Amino acid sequence: MAMLEALRGLGYSTAAALADIVDNSISAGAKEVRIDFNWAGPSSRITILDDGRGMDDPELESAMRLGDKNPLDARTVDDLGRFGMGLKTASFSQCRRLTVASVKDGATSCLRWDLDELAANPDGGWLLFEGPAQGSMPFINGLQEARHGTLVLWEAMDRIVTSGYTSNNFHDLIDNVESHLAMVFHRLIQGPRAKLKLLLNGRLVAPWDPFMSGHPAKPWTSPTTKHSTPSGTVSVQCHVLPHRDKLTITEFESNAGPAGWTAQQGFYVYRNERLLVAGGWLGLGNSRAWNREEAHRLARIRLDIPNTADADWKIDVRKSTARPPVSLRPWLTLLAENTRERARRVFAYRGTPTPISGNIPIDQAWRVERIKAGIRYRIEESHPSVAAVLESAGTLAPLIKSMLRVIEETVPVQRIWLDTAENKETPRTGFEGEPNAAVIEVALVLFDDLVGRKGLSVEDARKSLSRTEPFQKYPALIAELGSKK
């Protein structure tokens, strides 16, 4: 009994615990898994019903024992388990009464762990009870018409329904679970040929793809590279996601992930297409391990390992951590370093490191100077807007240059850094959030100078603006300059 109570403290979240139960369903060949949350105060319950192959009496008894598998034993390639502990430890982390009913070839078996009954009779040994608890029979009726499948019932959920817990908290938990399952099983539930149908309270769980596959604004995806190891082949594909400027508000919010943009950067480690680790840099780095930083939040790397590599990757019971073998660390570090640098460039250039069309570079308003003492930022005097003022300034030119130097020397770099770190978002620039009229008002001044003072044609003036920061992001508005409208 003491061991069972100790196992309850392994640190599962409700979402992670349910993902472990779904793993068992997938390993049993299930094509559909239904998870239902039922609110009834302290008597609330959760059921997980699958249409897998089911278990007969001996198989169910083995599944309900602690450590019924040796983690060193060979497994089938599609097996998502390892320790033979997931069903029990995941369930006990959330509830005190675990009932499992299973149908195989039309025959039903049902066994139950009840920690309260064991506590009341500590000298009775580790007793597995047959059948559901009194009054719980209706909750396993989902198997009545099935020829095969398994139902897991959680009751006495003391780790969920605690003092002061309300139905609103329960509904928030459902949302949290949905987000987690949508991420963990996204490769199994997405597309017309999905391997699994996952339902939560009768509603299909929609996949959350960390890599925004197929999005037209995505700046870079690497080819898939593979590395052979004694425990199987590891494959990696690197991704840099679009900058916020390239996304709608809905796209930006939906692709942030359950933990937000900064927390979701890094490696996504999969085993049999099931996500084990969602973000983070796996302890990699050069002189020291990399942290999750705002500048690299657009970097996400897909990493697939076989289930024969669990020991090498130090996969834990909860399937929530992984550490790459020493032999792979240099290779993974190089791939991650390249991806981080690409992501940093996209982030630093507000999502537009290259022009909209052609190979002509964008005229940027700021340049970076790297000196022995560090980095400093200078206004680019060749930028058309700055150049136009200086060329027309006459005797005021020295005064204007003095003003520009004051601006350069007083850029509130540390304040910007602090606000970005605290708010997890970069300050708005590039007319972000401004109406079109405000963009046109500023662009029109520069356009008139290009046409009137510099003598450019209307078409050439538009082309010049289309490759000038920040106007290159507004091609439709720039195209209207000089028109009768």
N, C-alpha and C positions, 0 to 999 in steps of 0.2 A: 504493500500500500504506500509506503514511504517513497518507493521508486516511482510509482505512478504519479504521486503528487509532485515529485521533483521534475518529472518529464513535462509537467504543465508549464514550466517556466522556460521553455526553449526560445521564447520570443517571437512566436508567430503572430502576425496580424490576422484579423479575420479573413481578409482578402487572400493572403498568402496561404492560410490554412485551407480555404476552399479550393485554391488552385492545386494544392496537393491532392485533394480528393478527386478533382477532375483528371489529374494525371493518371490515377488508378483506373478511371473510366476509359481513358484513351488506350491505356495498356491492355484493357479488356476488350478492345475492338469496338467501343461505342461510337456510333455515328451521331448520336444526339444526347445531350446532357441538359437536364432541367433542374435549376436551382430555385427553390421557393423560400422566401422569408415570410414568416407568419407572426404578426405582432399580437401578443396576449399578455403584456406585462411580464412578470417573472416566469410565466408559463410559455413565453415565446419560443419558437422553434425554427429550425432550418432543415430543409430536406434537399438531398441531391439524388436525383433519379437518372439512371442511364439505361441505354438499350444494348449494353455489351453482352458478352457471352454468358455472364452469370457464373455462380459458383454452386457446387453441391456441398453437402454437409462437411466432408473432410477439407475441402478447399476453403470454405468459410471459416472453419475453426482455425486453420493455419493462418489465414489472413488476419484474424482477430488476435493472434498471439503476438507478443512483442518480439521484434527481431526474427521474424519467420524466414528472412532471407539472409544469406551471407553476402555482404557487399563485394566480396572477392569472386563470387561465382560468375560464370559467363551468363550473359543475358541475351535475349533476342534484340535485334537492332532497333526495334520500335518501343522497347521497354523504357518507361520514363522513371521508374523507381530504382532504388539501389539498396537501401538499408532495411526494407521491410518494416519501417517504422512510421511512414507518412500517415497512413490512415488513423493510427492510434494517437500519435503525438500531436498531429494537426487537430484532431477532434478534441482531445483532452485539453488542449490549450484554450479551447473556447467553451467547452461544456463538461458537465459531470456525468451525463448519461449519453452513451453512444449505442445506438441500435443499428444493426446492419441486416437487412433482409435481401435475399437473392433468389432468383429463379433460374434454373438451368434444366432444359428439356422438360419444362412444365412442372418440375418439382420445386417447392419453396423451402428454403432454410432461413432461420432467423436466430441471431445471437445478440447479446447485449452486455456491455460493460456498464456498471452503475457504481460510481465511486462513493455515493452516499450509503448505499447498501453495504459496500465493502468496509466503509469506515464504521458502520454500526456493528459489524461482525468481524473485527480484525483477526480473529483466530480461525476464521473459516477458510483461509487460503485464498488464492487468486481464482475467484469464481466467475465463470462466464455463465450468464443466465440465458435460458432459452426463451425465445419469444419476446415481444415488446412488453414494456411496463404496463401496469394496470391503467386503462384509459387511453393508451397510446396506439391501440390497434387501428383506429381510423386513419392514423397518419402514415401508415405503410400500405394503404389500400391502392396506391398508385401502381402496384405490381400485380393486382388481381387478374387483369386480362393478358398479362405478358407471358410469353413463352421463354423469355430470357431477359436478363437485366439485373441491376442491383440498385437498392435504395439505401442511402445513409441518412439517419435521422439524428439530429442534435437536439437534446433537451437539457433542461436545467443549465442554461447558458450563463453561468455566474460571471464569466469573464467578459461578457458582452452587456447583459442587462444588470448593471450595478445600481447602487442606491442613487436615486434621482434621475435615472435614465428614462427618457420619454419616447413616444412614438416618433417625434421629429428626429431624435438622435438615431432611431432605427432606420428611418428613411434616408438620412444622411449616410449611414453605413452602407445601405444598398447602393447609393451612387458611387461611393468609394470602391466597393467591390466590383461594380460594373467597369469602372475605369481601369482597375487593375487587371481584371480578366480580359478586357479588350486589348490590353497591351501584351500580356503574357502569352495569349493564344492567338495573336493576330494573324500569324502565318497559317494557322490551321483553320481559321474561320472566315478567311477572306476569299473573294472571287467566286466565280460560277462553279468551280470545281473544289469548293471547300471540303476539307476532310471531316469537319466537325460542325454541327449545329449546336450552339450554346444559347440557352434561354434563361433569363433571369426574371422571375415572376411573370412568366409567359411571354416576355418580350425578347426578341433576338438581340444578342449582344453584337454590336457593330465593331469591326476591328479598328484598332488604332495603330497605324503604320508609322513607326518612328522616322522612317526615311523618306516620307512624302514621295513615294515611288510614282513616277510619271508626271509630276508637276512641271509645267512648262517653264517656270522661273527658276528651277533648281540649277545652280551654277556648275556643279561637278559631281560625277559619280565615277569611281574608279572601276577598272575591270576586276573581276574576282580573281584573287591570287590564292594559291594553295601551298601548303607546307606538309610534307610527310613526316610523321613521327612514329615511334615504335607502338604507340597506342592508337594510331589511326591518323587520317588526314584532317588537318585544320584548314578551313577556308575563311578568307577575309574579303570584305568589300567596304570601301570607304566612301563616305557621303558628306557633302557640304550642302546644307539647306539654304533656301532663299532668305535674304534679308527681309526684315519686316516691311520695308518699303515696297517689296514685290508681292506682298500678300494682302488680302482683304482682312478686315478686323476679325471676321469669323474664322478664316484660315489661320490667322496668327494665334488666336485663342485655342482653337481645336488641336493645333499641332504642337502646342507647348508641352503636352504630356501631363500625367498626373502630378508630377513634382515641379513643373515649370521649366522654362527654357534652359536656365543655367544648370539646374540639377540634372537635366536629362541628357547633357552632353556626354560624349565618350563612347566606350565599348558597350555593345549589346551582345551578350553571350548566349548562344542558343545550343540546345541539345535536342536533336530530332525535331527541329523547328519550334520547340517550346522555349520561351525566353527564361533564362535563369537570372541574368544580371542586367539591369536596365540603367545603363549609364555609369560614369566613373571611369577612371584611367587605370584600374587594375594594379595600382602601385607602381606604374611605369613612370619614367622620367629620365632626365640626364643626371645632373648632379644631385637632384632630390626629386621625390615623387611629385607629379603634377597634381594640382588642385583643380576643382571646377571653377573656371574663371569666366567672367562675362564675355571677354574677347573671343573665347573659343566655343561659345554656346551653340554655334551652328554646325559643329563637328559631331557626327555620329558614325560609328563604325560597327558593321555587322560581322560577328565572329561565330562561326559554326564549329562545334566540336562533336566527335562521336561519343556515344555513351560508354565506350570502352576507355575513355580518357578521364573519367571522373576522378580517379585517385590522383593522376598526374596534375589535374587542375584544382585539387582540394575542394571539390564540391561538398558542401555541408548538408546535413539532414534536411534543412529547410529549403535547400536549393536556391539560396539567395546570395551566396558569395562564391567567387572563383579567383584563383591565383594562377597565372600562367607559369608553366614550367620554365626553369632557368634557360633551357636551350632555345626557347622561343622568344624570350624577352627582347634581345637585340632586333630581331625581325619585326616584332610588333611595335617596338619603340620607333623604328624608322618610319613605318607606315603611319603611326599616330602623329609623329612629328610633322610629316608632310601634310596630313589632313588638318591638323591644328593651325598650321601656317596659312593654308588656303582659306580656312574658315576665318582666321583673324583678318586677312586681307578683305574678304567680303564684308565682314562686320565693320572694319575701319573705313571702307569706302562707301558706306551706306548702301551696300547691295549693288553698286554699279562699278565694279573694277574695270569693265570694258565698255566701250560705247554701244549704243543700241544697235547700230549697223556699221559695217565696215571695220577697218582697223585703225582709224584715226583716233588718237588718244583724246580723252576728255580734258579740257582746260580747267584745272582745279584752282580754287581760291586760296588754298593753303598748301604749303610744302613743309616737309619734315627735314630738318637739318640734324645730322648726326655728328656730334663733336666729341672730343675726348672726355669732356665733363658730363656727357649725357645726350639727351634729345631736346631740341627746341623747335618751336613752330613759328613759321614766318608767312606773312601774307604774300601771295604770289603776284608781283607787280605786273606780270604779263597777262594776268587774267583780264579779259576784255573790259569788264566793268571798272576794274582798278586802273587799267591803262588809259581808258577813256578820260577819267578824271585827271590823271597826272598830265596827259598830253594837252588838256584844255586849261590847265590850272594857271599857266603863265607865272606871274610873280608869287602866286599862292602855293606853288609846288613845294617849296621847302616846308611850309606850314603843314601841308597835307601829309608829306612824308613823315614829319614829326608826329602827327596824329596817328599814322599807321604804326609807327614804332612804339608809341605808348600802348596801342591796342595789343601789339605782339607781346610786349613785356608784361602785360597785365591780364592775359588770358587766365581765367580762374581754373587752372588745370586740376589742382587738388580738390576744389569744390565740385567740379564736374565728376572727378573720380569718386568722391565720397557720395554724391547724390546718386550716381549710377550704381554703386555697390549697395546702398541702402534700399533703393527703389527697384533694383534688379531690372532696370530699363535705362536706355540711353536717352539723354535729353532730346527734345524735338528740334530738328533742323531741316533744312531743305524744303521749306514751306509746308512741312507736315502739318496737316490739320487746317491749313489756311484755305479759304475759298479760292476758286479759280480767278476771280476778279483781282485778288491781291497779287497773284502770280503775274497776271497780265499787266498790272499796273507797273510792276518793277521791270518786267521784261520789255515793255514798250519803250521805256526811257533808253535802255541800252540799244534796242532795235532802231530807234530814231537816230541815235548817235552813229550807228554803223552805216545807216543809209545816208543821213544828212551830212555828217562831218567827214566820214571816211569814204563816202561815195560808193558803197557796196550796192549791188542790186538787191531787190527785195528777196529774191531766191537765195542769194549768197548770204544775206544777213540772217535769214532763217537757218541756213546750214551752220553758220557760225554759232548761233545760239543753241542749236541742237547738240553741239559738242562742247557746251560751256556749262560747268557746274553752277547752280543746281537745275538749270533749265532743261537739261537733257532728259529729265524725267517727265516732261510735259510736252511730248511731240505734237499732240492734237492741238494744244493751245498755241504752240509756236507756229504751227501751220496756218493759223488764222491771222497772224500779224501781217499788216500791210494789205489785208483784203478789205473790201468795201464794208464787210460786216463790222 
